[in-house]
Amino acid sequence: QLQLVESGGGLVQPGGSLRLSCAASGFSLDYYAIGWFRQAPGKEREGVSCISTSGGTTNYKDSVKGRFTISRDSAKNTVYLQMHSLKPEDTAIYYCATITYCSGYPWWSLDKSDATSWGQGTQVTVSS
């Protein structure tokens, strides 16, 4: 049983911060690269960030680079997405997923086709 549960979403003002959590149930995240994705109404689900199994490699969508930080905590079997300086365009449902791999090369970008198992999502709304 591979289950991912996102939490930490909510309503925040522009410029604010949120930390999303992706907790695994029934398996160890140590064996998987993890990606964060988001989907706004009427838009395709897009890759936001990913982290390798060891945590040594990360990748970020250009529009969130410098504002978001992905990390993992093996002891808690959880992956996080720390979001700062949030903008209205960050509003979306955020999903975590196990992925095939995470590349740190800037010409590579995470895509939903890389996902193998999805969480249920958590809503992030950035509005004044």
Number of C-alpha atoms within 10 A of each C-alpha: 6 13 16 23 18 24 18 16 18 14 15 18 14 17 14 14 18 18 16 24 23 27 21 20 14 9 13 15 25 17 11 18 23 33 32 31 24 23 19 16 9 6 9 10 18 19 24 27 26 32 28 23 18 14 18 9 15 21 23 25 18 12 11 17 12 12 14 20 19 23 18 22 13 14 9 11 15 21 26 22 23 16 19 17 15 22 17 15 12 20 20 21 18 27 27 31 27 24 23 15 17 23 17 15 10 10 6 12 19 22 16 18 11 17 20 11 14 20 20 14 22 21 20 22 20 20 16 9
